[in-house]
Amino acid sequence: ARHLILHWNQSLKMTHLHNHAFCNTCKITDPLNSITLIKDSEHFMVSAFIDHRLDGVIRVISIINRNSLQPLYCVHCSAEQVCKTVHTEVQIHDDHFGFPFHISDVICKGRHMQNATHVLISTKDSDNSATEYLPIKNRVRMNTFKYNFTVCISNLFGDYNNVLQFVQTMEMYKLLGVQHVVIYKTSCGPDLEKLLKHYETEGILEIVPWPIDQFLNPASGWNFQEHKGDVHYYGQLVTLNECIYRHMYQSKYVLLNDIDEIIMPYKHTSLPSLMEDLQSAYPRISVFLFESHVFPTTQFEESGKFKRAEWNNIPGVNIMEHIYREPNRKNIYNPTKMIVNPRKVQQTSVHTSLQNYGYIHRVAFHVSRMVHVREPVQVNLTKKQLFVDKRMWDFEQKLIPNVDRTLKLSGLLRPH
């Protein structure tokens, strides 16, 4: 009997509110911002998608304050501006790291959702006054994709101006077979701004404005005790999940890593050939994890062959000079980043997927690993205790001229 009662309550929770409204006065407009406050609440909505894997429910990626939960309703409207209100189910992701505001999926369930073009999350069960509805994306399920590989870079903030590493990494991605890079941008330095504009014009870069600091006090780290703030690392988890849904039917694969990280094939010449082999060896895998290996920026290659005068005035790290790799630490798991099939992921964290269809596979170190050029993690190691890893140099003949060309086109390198 208890089982029946629980089941009954569950189905009651999802009952429809039959509230149809024909809205003559609503001029449904798309929001100007990528973050929209939900009226009379401390929550925000970010973007909305049809989830074809769950019978076409509407999934609204949101930022929910876990300390002030309240019932939320979903107002979805058709192209004819006939609006219906339904109950929602709020799914707060598990990996909040202690921060009060966190990514959540607000799921709107009901019949005939497929006709909806716009949606609004509301605290009232009848609210026709609002005009800022979210457009609903992914309405059509696709089997052919515009891109093979898309990289999602979660956040640019502060006065980040590491131009040289950025341009080298972008050009490296291109050589590896990436056609599309997405950046969620809060702010950056003036030189990097020029580079971003160039890449945007070129067509490889999509910049999503991410003014999280206008709505919340974002933490600049992941540890709530240490970094305080309202939301983890400038809302990194919101942007990574948003990026997966945004590219679900645009990209065959999505790479989730930072701008100082390159998922590098060691047995293949490119990502397409790597993934073709991995996917045929492991057909049921939808999330591939790649171990991170630190190349400390404090240790330089001896000969100085990549210490180029042309780059002297370009701010940032020259990744070609850092060929020393930290050894694995005993009993410590290397963190990972991912290449995922976006159609098989429901929720993701930073280092692994939280909910996915299919399986997760940790890719062997000798097949592919991540080159992470950054300040050292094991600060006391001498150069002799590090491994020489010159994989980057295999690309120098194309990489160097491509970097120079881009810097010139961005107005950052004066032509000779």
Order of alpha helices (4+ residues) and beta strands (2+ residues): alpha-beta-beta-beta-beta-beta-beta-beta-beta-beta-beta-alpha-beta-alpha-beta-alpha-alpha-beta-beta-alpha-beta-beta-beta-beta-beta-beta-beta-beta-alpha
